[in-house]
Amino acid sequence: MANGRVQAMPGDADVWLIGERRATDGRKYYASNLPADILLKALAAVIKARWICEQAYQKLKEERGIDDF
């Protein structure tokens, strides 16, 4: 908490909780401060792009030992 307020994400924008139901591994949840009028297809693309980045980072940590950085 800072100044008596809970700080969840930067900026003054609203924060949205997005839920995804997957057939194989249950549910996933994401927080977003993107505008409420964003197209669902664009929102999904942003979520998937982040997942790809996280997977690449995990692979680098495991294979190249960059987990200390």
mmCIF file as Biopython writes it, N, C-alpha, C and O atoms, coordinates in Angstrom:
data_model
#
loop_
_atom_site.group_PDB
_atom_site.id
_atom_site.type_symbol
_atom_site.label_atom_id
_atom_site.label_alt_id
_atom_site.label_comp_id
_atom_site.label_asym_id
_atom_site.label_entity_id
_atom_site.label_seq_id
_atom_site.pdbx_PDB_ins_code
_atom_site.Cartn_x
_atom_site.Cartn_y
_atom_site.Cartn_z
_atom_site.occupancy
_atom_site.B_iso_or_equiv
_atom_site.auth_seq_id
_atom_site.auth_asym_id
_atom_site.pdbx_PDB_model_num
ATOM 1   N N  . MET A ? 1  ? 0.835   -1.178  0.000   1.0 0.0 1  A 1 
ATOM 2   C CA . MET A ? 1  ? 0.000   0.000   0.000   1.0 0.0 1  A 1 
ATOM 3   C C  . MET A ? 1  ? 0.874   1.233   0.000   1.0 0.0 1  A 1 
ATOM 4   O O  . MET A ? 1  ? 1.902   1.290   0.675   1.0 0.0 1  A 1 
ATOM 5   N N  . ALA A ? 2  ? 0.455   2.199   -0.754  1.0 0.0 2  A 1 
ATOM 6   C CA . ALA A ? 2  ? 1.155   3.471   -0.810  1.0 0.0 2  A 1 
ATOM 7   C C  . ALA A ? 2  ? 0.127   4.576   -0.653  1.0 0.0 2  A 1 
ATOM 8   O O  . ALA A ? 2  ? -0.875  4.596   -1.368  1.0 0.0 2  A 1 
ATOM 9   N N  . ASN A ? 3  ? 0.361   5.489   0.267   1.0 0.0 3  A 1 
ATOM 10  C CA . ASN A ? 3  ? -0.583  6.593   0.505   1.0 0.0 3  A 1 
ATOM 11  C C  . ASN A ? 3  ? -1.980  6.095   0.867   1.0 0.0 3  A 1 
ATOM 12  O O  . ASN A ? 3  ? -2.971  6.747   0.540   1.0 0.0 3  A 1 
ATOM 13  N N  . GLY A ? 4  ? -2.068  4.952   1.534   1.0 0.0 4  A 1 
ATOM 14  C CA . GLY A ? 4  ? -3.360  4.429   1.937   1.0 0.0 4  A 1 
ATOM 15  C C  . GLY A ? 4  ? -4.159  3.773   0.831   1.0 0.0 4  A 1 
ATOM 16  O O  . GLY A ? 4  ? -5.299  3.372   1.061   1.0 0.0 4  A 1 
ATOM 17  N N  . ARG A ? 5  ? -3.593  3.650   -0.372  1.0 0.0 5  A 1 
ATOM 18  C CA . ARG A ? 5  ? -4.300  3.038   -1.502  1.0 0.0 5  A 1 
ATOM 19  C C  . ARG A ? 5  ? -3.594  1.751   -1.912  1.0 0.0 5  A 1 
ATOM 20  O O  . ARG A ? 5  ? -2.370  1.655   -1.823  1.0 0.0 5  A 1 
ATOM 21  N N  . VAL A ? 6  ? -4.344  0.792   -2.348  1.0 0.0 6  A 1 
ATOM 22  C CA . VAL A ? 6  ? -3.765  -0.438  -2.868  1.0 0.0 6  A 1 
ATOM 23  C C  . VAL A ? 6  ? -3.259  -0.160  -4.276  1.0 0.0 6  A 1 
ATOM 24  O O  . VAL A ? 6  ? -4.001  0.346   -5.118  1.0 0.0 6  A 1 
ATOM 25  N N  . GLN A ? 7  ? -2.021  -0.483  -4.528  1.0 0.0 7  A 1 
ATOM 26  C CA . GLN A ? 7  ? -1.421  -0.268  -5.837  1.0 0.0 7  A 1 
ATOM 27  C C  . GLN A ? 7  ? -1.368  -1.594  -6.576  1.0 0.0 7  A 1 
ATOM 28  O O  . GLN A ? 7  ? -0.536  -2.443  -6.254  1.0 0.0 7  A 1 
ATOM 29  N N  . ALA A ? 8  ? -2.232  -1.791  -7.556  1.0 0.0 8  A 1 
ATOM 30  C CA . ALA A ? 8  ? -2.270  -3.042  -8.299  1.0 0.0 8  A 1 
ATOM 31  C C  . ALA A ? 8  ? -1.550  -2.932  -9.634  1.0 0.0 8  A 1 
ATOM 32  O O  . ALA A ? 8  ? -0.785  -3.822  -10.005 1.0 0.0 8  A 1 
ATOM 33  N N  . MET A ? 9  ? -1.792  -1.843  -10.355 1.0 0.0 9  A 1 
ATOM 34  C CA . MET A ? 9  ? -1.176  -1.645  -11.657 1.0 0.0 9  A 1 
ATOM 35  C C  . MET A ? 9  ? -0.897  -0.163  -11.825 1.0 0.0 9  A 1 
ATOM 36  O O  . MET A ? 9  ? -1.568  0.664   -11.207 1.0 0.0 9  A 1 
ATOM 37  N N  . PRO A ? 10 ? 0.075   0.186   -12.645 1.0 0.0 10 A 1 
ATOM 38  C CA . PRO A ? 10 ? 0.397   1.601   -12.827 1.0 0.0 10 A 1 
ATOM 39  C C  . PRO A ? 10 ? -0.714  2.359   -13.556 1.0 0.0 10 A 1 
ATOM 40  O O  . PRO A ? 10 ? -1.461  1.791   -14.353 1.0 0.0 10 A 1 
ATOM 41  N N  . GLY A ? 11 ? -0.797  3.635   -13.263 1.0 0.0 11 A 1 
ATOM 42  C CA . GLY A ? 11 ? -1.753  4.482   -13.957 1.0 0.0 11 A 1 
ATOM 43  C C  . GLY A ? 11 ? -3.070  4.603   -13.227 1.0 0.0 11 A 1 
ATOM 44  O O  . GLY A ? 11 ? -3.301  3.958   -12.204 1.0 0.0 11 A 1 
ATOM 45  N N  . ASP A ? 12 ? -3.923  5.440   -13.773 1.0 0.0 12 A 1 
ATOM 46  C CA . ASP A ? 12 ? -5.225  5.686   -13.172 1.0 0.0 12 A 1 
ATOM 47  C C  . ASP A ? 12 ? -6.340  4.903   -13.863 1.0 0.0 12 A 1 
ATOM 48  O O  . ASP A ? 12 ? -7.510  5.092   -13.531 1.0 0.0 12 A 1 
ATOM 49  N N  . ALA A ? 13 ? -6.012  4.045   -14.799 1.0 0.0 13 A 1 
ATOM 50  C CA . ALA A ? 13 ? -7.021  3.301   -15.557 1.0 0.0 13 A 1 
ATOM 51  C C  . ALA A ? 13 ? -7.667  2.227   -14.700 1.0 0.0 13 A 1 
ATOM 52  O O  . ALA A ? 13 ? -7.091  1.768   -13.713 1.0 0.0 13 A 1 
ATOM 53  N N  . ASP A ? 14 ? -8.865  1.835   -15.088 1.0 0.0 14 A 1 
ATOM 54  C CA . ASP A ? 14 ? -9.532  0.716   -14.442 1.0 0.0 14 A 1 
ATOM 55  C C  . ASP A ? 14 ? -8.742  -0.559  -14.708 1.0 0.0 14 A 1 
ATOM 56  O O  . ASP A ? 14 ? -8.047  -0.673  -15.717 1.0 0.0 14 A 1 
ATOM 57  N N  . VAL A ? 15 ? -8.856  -1.499  -13.806 1.0 0.0 15 A 1 
ATOM 58  C CA . VAL A ? 15 ? -8.194  -2.793  -13.963 1.0 0.0 15 A 1 
ATOM 59  C C  . VAL A ? 15 ? -9.277  -3.837  -14.170 1.0 0.0 15 A 1 
ATOM 60  O O  . VAL A ? 15 ? -10.261 -3.887  -13.432 1.0 0.0 15 A 1 
ATOM 61  N N  . TRP A ? 16 ? -9.084  -4.663  -15.178 1.0 0.0 16 A 1 
ATOM 62  C CA . TRP A ? 16 ? -10.056 -5.686  -15.531 1.0 0.0 16 A 1 
ATOM 63  C C  . TRP A ? 16 ? -9.493  -7.061  -15.205 1.0 0.0 16 A 1 
ATOM 64  O O  . TRP A ? 16 ? -8.299  -7.312  -15.373 1.0 0.0 16 A 1 
ATOM 65  N N  . LEU A ? 17 ? -10.359 -7.941  -14.740 1.0 0.0 17 A 1 
ATOM 66  C CA . LEU A ? 17 ? -9.993  -9.335  -14.527 1.0 0.0 17 A 1 
ATOM 67  C C  . LEU A ? 17 ? -10.596 -10.130 -15.672 1.0 0.0 17 A 1 
ATOM 68  O O  . LEU A ? 17 ? -11.809 -10.110 -15.884 1.0 0.0 17 A 1 
ATOM 69  N N  . ILE A ? 18 ? -9.745  -10.826 -16.404 1.0 0.0 18 A 1 
ATOM 70  C CA . ILE A ? 18 ? -10.191 -11.604 -17.550 1.0 0.0 18 A 1 
ATOM 71  C C  . ILE A ? 18 ? -10.047 -13.072 -17.193 1.0 0.0 18 A 1 
ATOM 72  O O  . ILE A ? 18 ? -8.988  -13.510 -16.745 1.0 0.0 18 A 1 
ATOM 73  N N  . GLY A ? 19 ? -11.098 -13.819 -17.391 1.0 0.0 19 A 1 
ATOM 74  C CA . GLY A ? 19 ? -11.067 -15.252 -17.133 1.0 0.0 19 A 1 
ATOM 75  C C  . GLY A ? 19 ? -11.099 -16.028 -18.433 1.0 0.0 19 A 1 
ATOM 76  O O  . GLY A ? 19 ? -11.795 -15.658 -19.379 1.0 0.0 19 A 1 
ATOM 77  N N  . GLU A ? 20 ? -10.346 -17.097 -18.466 1.0 0.0 20 A 1 
ATOM 78  C CA . GLU A ? 20 ? -10.311 -17.966 -19.655 1.0 0.0 20 A 1 
ATOM 79  C C  . GLU A ? 20 ? -10.568 -19.391 -19.194 1.0 0.0 20 A 1 
ATOM 80  O O  . GLU A ? 20 ? -9.881  -19.897 -18.306 1.0 0.0 20 A 1 
ATOM 81  N N  . ARG A ? 21 ? -11.544 -20.028 -19.789 1.0 0.0 21 A 1 
ATOM 82  C CA . ARG A ? 21 ? -11.827 -21.420 -19.470 1.0 0.0 21 A 1 
ATOM 83  C C  . ARG A ? 21 ? -11.188 -22.280 -20.544 1.0 0.0 21 A 1 
ATOM 84  O O  . ARG A ? 21 ? -11.485 -22.131 -21.729 1.0 0.0 21 A 1 
ATOM 85  N N  . ARG A ? 22 ? -10.317 -23.174 -20.129 1.0 0.0 22 A 1 
ATOM 86  C CA . ARG A ? 22 ? -9.616  -24.040 -21.077 1.0 0.0 22 A 1 
ATOM 87  C C  . ARG A ? 22 ? -10.128 -25.464 -20.950 1.0 0.0 22 A 1 
ATOM 88  O O  . ARG A ? 22 ? -10.422 -25.936 -19.852 1.0 0.0 22 A 1 
ATOM 89  N N  . ALA A ? 23 ? -10.230 -26.136 -22.073 1.0 0.0 23 A 1 
ATOM 90  C CA . ALA A ? 23 ? -10.736 -27.505 -22.079 1.0 0.0 23 A 1 
ATOM 91  C C  . ALA A ? 23 ? -9.758  -28.471 -21.409 1.0 0.0 23 A 1 
ATOM 92  O O  . ALA A ? 23 ? -10.172 -29.444 -20.779 1.0 0.0 23 A 1 
ATOM 93  N N  . THR A ? 24 ? -8.463  -28.198 -21.549 1.0 0.0 24 A 1 
ATOM 94  C CA . THR A ? 24 ? -7.470  -29.161 -21.076 1.0 0.0 24 A 1 
ATOM 95  C C  . THR A ? 24 ? -6.964  -28.900 -19.662 1.0 0.0 24 A 1 
ATOM 96  O O  . THR A ? 24 ? -6.773  -29.848 -18.900 1.0 0.0 24 A 1 
ATOM 97  N N  . ASP A ? 25 ? -6.743  -27.644 -19.293 1.0 0.0 25 A 1 
ATOM 98  C CA . ASP A ? 25 ? -6.123  -27.410 -17.980 1.0 0.0 25 A 1 
ATOM 99  C C  . ASP A ? 25 ? -6.873  -26.374 -17.142 1.0 0.0 25 A 1 
ATOM 100 O O  . ASP A ? 25 ? -6.253  -25.543 -16.478 1.0 0.0 25 A 1 
ATOM 101 N N  . GLY A ? 26 ? -8.179  -26.425 -17.173 1.0 0.0 26 A 1 
ATOM 102 C CA . GLY A ? 26 ? -8.967  -25.593 -16.267 1.0 0.0 26 A 1 
ATOM 103 C C  . GLY A ? 26 ? -9.071  -24.144 -16.662 1.0 0.0 26 A 1 
ATOM 104 O O  . GLY A ? 26 ? -9.287  -23.817 -17.829 1.0 0.0 26 A 1 
ATOM 105 N N  . ARG A ? 27 ? -8.915  -23.270 -15.674 1.0 0.0 27 A 1 
ATOM 106 C CA . ARG A ? 27 ? -9.127  -21.838 -15.881 1.0 0.0 27 A 1 
ATOM 107 C C  . ARG A ? 27 ? -7.843  -21.058 -15.674 1.0 0.0 27 A 1 
ATOM 108 O O  . ARG A ? 27 ? -6.984  -21.434 -14.876 1.0 0.0 27 A 1 
ATOM 109 N N  . LYS A ? 28 ? -7.735  -19.975 -16.403 1.0 0.0 28 A 1 
ATOM 110 C CA . LYS A ? 28 ? -6.620  -19.031 -16.262 1.0 0.0 28 A 1 
ATOM 111 C C  . LYS A ? 28 ? -7.220  -17.652 -16.068 1.0 0.0 28 A 1 
ATOM 112 O O  . LYS A ? 28 ? -8.274  -17.338 -16.620 1.0 0.0 28 A 1 
ATOM 113 N N  . TYR A ? 29 ? -6.540  -16.828 -15.276 1.0 0.0 29 A 1 
ATOM 114 C CA . TYR A ? 29 ? -7.022  -15.475 -15.027 1.0 0.0 29 A 1 
ATOM 115 C C  . TYR A ? 29 ? -5.906  -14.482 -15.319 1.0 0.0 29 A 1 
ATOM 116 O O  . TYR A ? 29 ? -4.733  -14.754 -15.061 1.0 0.0 29 A 1 
ATOM 117 N N  . TYR A ? 30 ? -6.282  -13.335 -15.858 1.0 0.0 30 A 1 
ATOM 118 C CA . TYR A ? 30 ? -5.333  -12.299 -16.212 1.0 0.0 30 A 1 
ATOM 119 C C  . TYR A ? 30 ? -5.878  -10.960 -15.736 1.0 0.0 30 A 1 
ATOM 120 O O  . TYR A ? 30 ? -7.089  -10.743 -15.721 1.0 0.0 30 A 1 
ATOM 121 N N  . ALA A ? 31 ? -4.974  -10.063 -15.349 1.0 0.0 31 A 1 
ATOM 122 C CA . ALA A ? 31 ? -5.349  -8.689  -15.013 1.0 0.0 31 A 1 
ATOM 123 C C  . ALA A ? 31 ? -4.897  -7.797  -16.155 1.0 0.0 31 A 1 
ATOM 124 O O  . ALA A ? 31 ? -3.825  -7.999  -16.725 1.0 0.0 31 A 1 
ATOM 125 N N  . SER A ? 32 ? -5.720  -6.809  -16.485 1.0 0.0 32 A 1 
ATOM 126 C CA . SER A ? 32 ? -5.402  -5.925  -17.597 1.0 0.0 32 A 1 
ATOM 127 C C  . SER A ? 32 ? -5.877  -4.514  -17.298 1.0 0.0 32 A 1 
ATOM 128 O O  . SER A ? 32 ? -6.908  -4.317  -16.654 1.0 0.0 32 A 1 
ATOM 129 N N  . ASN A ? 33 ? -5.124  -3.544  -17.766 1.0 0.0 33 A 1 
ATOM 130 C CA . ASN A ? 33 ? -5.578  -2.152  -17.687 1.0 0.0 33 A 1 
ATOM 131 C C  . ASN A ? 33 ? -5.809  -1.584  -19.094 1.0 0.0 33 A 1 
ATOM 132 O O  . ASN A ? 33 ? -5.773  -0.370  -19.293 1.0 0.0 33 A 1 
ATOM 133 N N  . LEU A ? 34 ? -6.045  -2.466  -20.058 1.0 0.0 34 A 1 
ATOM 134 C CA . LEU A ? 34 ? -6.385  -2.041  -21.416 1.0 0.0 34 A 1 
ATOM 135 C C  . LEU A ? 34 ? -7.777  -1.421  -21.414 1.0 0.0 34 A 1 
ATOM 136 O O  . LEU A ? 34 ? -8.571  -1.703  -20.516 1.0 0.0 34 A 1 
ATOM 137 N N  . PRO A ? 35 ? -8.089  -0.585  -22.397 1.0 0.0 35 A 1 
ATOM 138 C CA . PRO A ? 35 ? -9.413  0.056   -22.447 1.0 0.0 35 A 1 
ATOM 139 C C  . PRO A ? 35 ? -10.543 -0.974  -22.522 1.0 0.0 35 A 1 
ATOM 140 O O  . PRO A ? 35 ? -10.376 -2.057  -23.084 1.0 0.0 35 A 1 
ATOM 141 N N  . ALA A ? 36 ? -11.681 -0.623  -21.954 1.0 0.0 36 A 1 
ATOM 142 C CA . ALA A ? 36 ? -12.827 -1.532  -21.929 1.0 0.0 36 A 1 
ATOM 143 C C  . ALA A ? 36 ? -13.384 -1.805  -23.320 1.0 0.0 36 A 1 
ATOM 144 O O  . ALA A ? 36 ? -14.048 -2.822  -23.521 1.0 0.0 36 A 1 
ATOM 145 N N  . ASP A ? 37 ? -13.133 -0.930  -24.280 1.0 0.0 37 A 1 
ATOM 146 C CA . ASP A ? 37 ? -13.689 -1.118  -25.624 1.0 0.0 37 A 1 
ATOM 147 C C  . ASP A ? 37 ? -12.741 -1.868  -26.562 1.0 0.0 37 A 1 
ATOM 148 O O  . ASP A ? 37 ? -12.975 -1.893  -27.770 1.0 0.0 37 A 1 
ATOM 149 N N  . ILE A ? 38 ? -11.687 -2.474  -26.038 1.0 0.0 38 A 1 
ATOM 150 C CA . ILE A ? 38 ? -10.766 -3.236  -26.879 1.0 0.0 38 A 1 
ATOM 151 C C  . ILE A ? 38 ? -11.513 -4.448  -27.453 1.0 0.0 38 A 1 
ATOM 152 O O  . ILE A ? 38 ? -12.335 -5.062  -26.772 1.0 0.0 38 A 1 
ATOM 153 N N  . LEU A ? 39 ? -11.222 -4.771  -28.680 1.0 0.0 39 A 1 
ATOM 154 C CA . LEU A ? 39 ? -11.851 -5.932  -29.309 1.0 0.0 39 A 1 
ATOM 155 C C  . LEU A ? 39 ? -11.358 -7.208  -28.623 1.0 0.0 39 A 1 
ATOM 156 O O  . LEU A ? 39 ? -10.192 -7.308  -28.241 1.0 0.0 39 A 1 
ATOM 157 N N  . LEU A ? 40 ? -12.247 -8.167  -28.477 1.0 0.0 40 A 1 
ATOM 158 C CA . LEU A ? 40 ? -11.910 -9.419  -27.819 1.0 0.0 40 A 1 
ATOM 159 C C  . LEU A ? 40 ? -10.745 -10.120 -28.521 1.0 0.0 40 A 1 
ATOM 160 O O  . LEU A ? 40 ? -9.884  -10.706 -27.865 1.0 0.0 40 A 1 
ATOM 161 N N  . LYS A ? 41 ? -10.723 -10.060 -29.831 1.0 0.0 41 A 1 
ATOM 162 C CA . LYS A ? 41 ? -9.642  -10.690 -30.591 1.0 0.0 41 A 1 
ATOM 163 C C  . LYS A ? 41 ? -8.295  -10.031 -30.275 1.0 0.0 41 A 1 
ATOM 164 O O  . LYS A ? 41 ? -7.281  -10.720 -30.162 1.0 0.0 41 A 1 
ATOM 165 N N  . ALA A ? 42 ? -8.280  -8.707  -30.132 1.0 0.0 42 A 1 
ATOM 166 C CA . ALA A ? 42 ? -7.048  -7.989  -29.798 1.0 0.0 42 A 1 
ATOM 167 C C  . ALA A ? 42 ? -6.616  -8.304  -28.366 1.0 0.0 42 A 1 
ATOM 168 O O  . ALA A ? 42 ? -5.424  -8.462  -28.099 1.0 0.0 42 A 1 
ATOM 169 N N  . LEU A ? 43 ? -7.572  -8.396  -27.452 1.0 0.0 43 A 1 
ATOM 170 C CA . LEU A ? 43 ? -7.260  -8.740  -26.069 1.0 0.0 43 A 1 
ATOM 171 C C  . LEU A ? 43 ? -6.639  -10.126 -25.983 1.0 0.0 43 A 1 
ATOM 172 O O  . LEU A ? 43 ? -5.652  -10.329 -25.276 1.0 0.0 43 A 1 
ATOM 173 N N  . ALA A ? 44 ? -7.218  -11.072 -26.699 1.0 0.0 44 A 1 
ATOM 174 C CA . ALA A ? 44 ? -6.674  -12.427 -26.718 1.0 0.0 44 A 1 
ATOM 175 C C  . ALA A ? 44 ? -5.262  -12.447 -27.295 1.0 0.0 44 A 1 
ATOM 176 O O  . ALA A ? 44 ? -4.407  -13.183 -26.803 1.0 0.0 44 A 1 
ATOM 177 N N  . ALA A ? 45 ? -5.009  -11.653 -28.327 1.0 0.0 45 A 1 
ATOM 178 C CA . ALA A ? 45 ? -3.674  -11.594 -28.931 1.0 0.0 45 A 1 
ATOM 179 C C  . ALA A ? 45 ? -2.647  -11.063 -27.930 1.0 0.0 45 A 1 
ATOM 180 O O  . ALA A ? 45 ? -1.522  -11.561 -27.872 1.0 0.0 45 A 1 
ATOM 181 N N  . VAL A ? 46 ? -3.028  -10.061 -27.147 1.0 0.0 46 A 1 
ATOM 182 C CA . VAL A ? 46 ? -2.112  -9.505  -26.142 1.0 0.0 46 A 1 
ATOM 183 C C  . VAL A ? 46 ? -1.804  -10.550 -25.070 1.0 0.0 46 A 1 
ATOM 184 O O  . VAL A ? 46 ? -0.652  -10.718 -24.669 1.0 0.0 46 A 1 
ATOM 185 N N  . ILE A ? 47 ? -2.837  -11.244 -24.614 1.0 0.0 47 A 1 
ATOM 186 C CA . ILE A ? 47 ? -2.646  -12.271 -23.585 1.0 0.0 47 A 1 
ATOM 187 C C  . ILE A ? 47 ? -1.738  -13.377 -24.100 1.0 0.0 47 A 1 
ATOM 188 O O  . ILE A ? 47 ? -0.832  -13.810 -23.389 1.0 0.0 47 A 1 
ATOM 189 N N  . LYS A ? 48 ? -1.963  -13.836 -25.313 1.0 0.0 48 A 1 
ATOM 190 C CA . LYS A ? 48 ? -1.143  -14.917 -25.880 1.0 0.0 48 A 1 
ATOM 191 C C  . LYS A ? 48 ? 0.293   -14.456 -26.114 1.0 0.0 48 A 1 
ATOM 192 O O  . LYS A ? 48 ? 1.228   -15.233 -25.923 1.0 0.0 48 A 1 
ATOM 193 N N  . ALA A ? 49 ? 0.478   -13.200 -26.525 1.0 0.0 49 A 1 
ATOM 194 C CA . ALA A ? 49 ? 1.830   -12.686 -26.745 1.0 0.0 49 A 1 
ATOM 195 C C  . ALA A ? 49 ? 2.608   -12.679 -25.434 1.0 0.0 49 A 1 
ATOM 196 O O  . ALA A ? 49 ? 3.794   -13.008 -25.418 1.0 0.0 49 A 1 
ATOM 197 N N  . ARG A ? 50 ? 1.960   -12.313 -24.350 1.0 0.0 50 A 1 
ATOM 198 C CA . ARG A ? 50 ? 2.635   -12.319 -23.055 1.0 0.0 50 A 1 
ATOM 199 C C  . ARG A ? 50 ? 3.005   -13.744 -22.655 1.0 0.0 50 A 1 
ATOM 200 O O  . ARG A ? 50 ? 4.091   -13.973 -22.120 1.0 0.0 50 A 1 
ATOM 201 N N  . TRP A ? 51 ? 2.123   -14.696 -22.905 1.0 0.0 51 A 1 
ATOM 202 C CA . TRP A ? 51 ? 2.404   -16.083 -22.562 1.0 0.0 51 A 1 
ATOM 203 C C  . TRP A ? 51 ? 3.628   -16.580 -23.327 1.0 0.0 51 A 1 
ATOM 204 O O  . TRP A ? 51 ? 4.466   -17.285 -22.765 1.0 0.0 51 A 1 
ATOM 205 N N  . ILE A ? 52 ? 3.734   -16.220 -24.596 1.0 0.0 52 A 1 
ATOM 206 C CA . ILE A ? 52 ? 4.890   -16.631 -25.409 1.0 0.0 52 A 1 
ATOM 207 C C  . ILE A ? 52 ? 6.174   -16.051 -24.820 1.0 0.0 52 A 1 
ATOM 208 O O  . ILE A ? 52 ? 7.188   -16.746 -24.749 1.0 0.0 52 A 1 
ATOM 209 N N  . CYS A ? 53 ? 6.143   -14.784 -24.397 1.0 0.0 53 A 1 
ATOM 210 C CA . CYS A ? 53 ? 7.318   -14.158 -23.781 1.0 0.0 53 A 1 
ATOM 211 C C  . CYS A ? 53 ? 7.696   -14.855 -22.483 1.0 0.0 53 A 1 
ATOM 212 O O  . CYS A ? 53 ? 8.877   -15.092 -22.227 1.0 0.0 53 A 1 
ATOM 213 N N  . GLU A ? 54 ? 6.714   -15.182 -21.672 1.0 0.0 54 A 1 
ATOM 214 C CA . GLU A ? 54 ? 6.995   -15.857 -20.409 1.0 0.0 54 A 1 
ATOM 215 C C  . GLU A ? 54 ? 7.594   -17.235 -20.638 1.0 0.0 54 A 1 
ATOM 216 O O  . GLU A ? 54 ? 8.498   -17.648 -19.912 1.0 0.0 54 A 1 
ATOM 217 N N  . GLN A ? 55 ? 7.102   -17.945 -21.636 1.0 0.0 55 A 1 
ATOM 218 C CA . GLN A ? 55 ? 7.647   -19.262 -21.948 1.0 0.0 55 A 1 
ATOM 219 C C  . GLN A ? 55 ? 9.091   -19.161 -22.431 1.0 0.0 55 A 1 
ATOM 220 O O  . GLN A ? 55 ? 9.928   -19.982 -22.053 1.0 0.0 55 A 1 
ATOM 221 N N  . ALA A ? 56 ? 9.389   -18.171 -23.256 1.0 0.0 56 A 1 
ATOM 222 C CA . ALA A ? 56 ? 10.757  -17.976 -23.739 1.0 0.0 56 A 1 
ATOM 223 C C  . ALA A ? 56 ? 11.694  -17.640 -22.583 1.0 0.0 56 A 1 
ATOM 224 O O  . ALA A ? 56 ? 12.816  -18.143 -22.528 1.0 0.0 56 A 1 
ATOM 225 N N  . TYR A ? 57 ? 11.242  -16.797 -21.664 1.0 0.0 57 A 1 
ATOM 226 C CA . TYR A ? 57 ? 12.056  -16.436 -20.511 1.0 0.0 57 A 1 
ATOM 227 C C  . TYR A ? 57 ? 12.318  -17.664 -19.634 1.0 0.0 57 A 1 
ATOM 228 O O  . TYR A ? 57 ? 13.437  -17.862 -19.159 1.0 0.0 57 A 1 
ATOM 229 N N  . GLN A ? 58 ? 11.295  -18.480 -19.423 1.0 0.0 58 A 1 
ATOM 230 C CA . GLN A ? 58 ? 11.468  -19.688 -18.623 1.0 0.0 58 A 1 
ATOM 231 C C  . GLN A ? 58 ? 12.492  -20.623 -19.269 1.0 0.0 58 A 1 
ATOM 232 O O  . GLN A ? 58 ? 13.320  -21.218 -18.579 1.0 0.0 58 A 1 
ATOM 233 N N  . LYS A ? 59 ? 12.431  -20.745 -20.579 1.0 0.0 59 A 1 
ATOM 234 C CA . LYS A ? 59 ? 13.380  -21.603 -21.296 1.0 0.0 59 A 1 
ATOM 235 C C  . LYS A ? 59 ? 14.803  -21.071 -21.160 1.0 0.0 59 A 1 
ATOM 236 O O  . LYS A ? 59 ? 15.743  -21.843 -20.977 1.0 0.0 59 A 1 
ATOM 237 N N  . LEU A ? 60 ? 14.961  -19.734 -21.252 1.0 0.0 60 A 1 
ATOM 238 C CA . LEU A ? 60 ? 16.281  -19.140 -21.068 1.0 0.0 60 A 1 
ATOM 239 C C  . LEU A ? 60 ? 16.818  -19.396 -19.665 1.0 0.0 60 A 1 
ATOM 240 O O  . LEU A ? 60 ? 18.004  -19.676 -19.494 1.0 0.0 60 A 1 
ATOM 241 N N  . LYS A ? 61 ? 15.964  -19.303 -18.679 1.0 0.0 61 A 1 
ATOM 242 C CA . LYS A ? 61 ? 16.383  -19.562 -17.304 1.0 0.0 61 A 1 
ATOM 243 C C  . LYS A ? 61 ? 16.866  -20.997 -17.146 1.0 0.0 61 A 1 
ATOM 244 O O  . LYS A ? 61 ? 17.888  -21.253 -16.511 1.0 0.0 61 A 1 
ATOM 245 N N  . GLU A ? 62 ? 16.127  -21.921 -17.725 1.0 0.0 62 A 1 
ATOM 246 C CA . GLU A ? 62 ? 16.469  -23.331 -17.578 1.0 0.0 62 A 1 
ATOM 247 C C  . GLU A ? 62 ? 17.696  -23.735 -18.383 1.0 0.0 62 A 1 
ATOM 248 O O  . GLU A ? 62 ? 18.558  -24.458 -17.884 1.0 0.0 62 A 1 
ATOM 249 N N  . GLU A ? 63 ? 17.776  -23.269 -19.634 1.0 0.0 63 A 1 
ATOM 250 C CA . GLU A ? 63 ? 18.831  -23.731 -20.533 1.0 0.0 63 A 1 
ATOM 251 C C  . GLU A ? 63 ? 20.093  -22.873 -20.483 1.0 0.0 63 A 1 
ATOM 252 O O  . GLU A ? 63 ? 21.186  -23.380 -20.737 1.0 0.0 63 A 1 
ATOM 253 N N  . ARG A ? 64 ? 19.968  -21.612 -20.167 1.0 0.0 64 A 1 
ATOM 254 C CA . ARG A ? 64 ? 21.108  -20.703 -20.202 1.0 0.0 64 A 1 
ATOM 255 C C  . ARG A ? 64 ? 21.498  -20.170 -18.834 1.0 0.0 64 A 1 
ATOM 256 O O  . ARG A ? 64 ? 22.486  -19.444 -18.717 1.0 0.0 64 A 1 
ATOM 257 N N  . GLY A ? 65 ? 20.757  -20.509 -17.812 1.0 0.0 65 A 1 
ATOM 258 C CA . GLY A ? 65 ? 21.123  -20.114 -16.462 1.0 0.0 65 A 1 
ATOM 259 C C  . GLY A ? 65 ? 21.005  -18.624 -16.178 1.0 0.0 65 A 1 
ATOM 260 O O  . GLY A ? 65 ? 21.804  -18.085 -15.411 1.0 0.0 65 A 1 
ATOM 261 N N  . ILE A ? 66 ? 20.037  -17.948 -16.772 1.0 0.0 66 A 1 
ATOM 262 C CA . ILE A ? 66 ? 19.927  -16.504 -16.533 1.0 0.0 66 A 1 
ATOM 263 C C  . ILE A ? 66 ? 18.984  -16.188 -15.379 1.0 0.0 66 A 1 
ATOM 264 O O  . ILE A ? 66 ? 18.546  -15.046 -15.242 1.0 0.0 66 A 1 
ATOM 265 N N  . ASP A ? 67 ? 18.663  -17.174 -14.547 1.0 0.0 67 A 1 
ATOM 266 C CA . ASP A ? 67 ? 17.704  -16.939 -13.476 1.0 0.0 67 A 1 
ATOM 267 C C  . ASP A ? 67 ? 18.208  -15.974 -12.417 1.0 0.0 67 A 1 
ATOM 268 O O  . ASP A ? 67 ? 17.415  -15.511 -11.597 1.0 0.0 67 A 1 
ATOM 269 N N  . ASP A ? 68 ? 19.486  -15.656 -12.401 1.0 0.0 68 A 1 
ATOM 270 C CA . ASP A ? 68 ? 20.019  -14.688 -11.433 1.0 0.0 68 A 1 
ATOM 271 C C  . ASP A ? 68 ? 19.902  -13.247 -11.927 1.0 0.0 68 A 1 
ATOM 272 O O  . ASP A ? 68 ? 20.209  -12.315 -11.183 1.0 0.0 68 A 1 
ATOM 273 N N  . PHE A ? 69 ? 19.473  -13.058 -13.141 1.0 0.0 69 A 1 
ATOM 274 C CA . PHE A ? 69 ? 19.380  -11.722 -13.712 1.0 0.0 69 A 1 
ATOM 275 C C  . PHE A ? 69 ? 17.971  -11.212 -13.699 1.0 0.0 69 A 1 
ATOM 276 O O  . PHE A ? 69 ? 17.715  -10.095 -14.146 1.0 0.0 69 A 1 
#
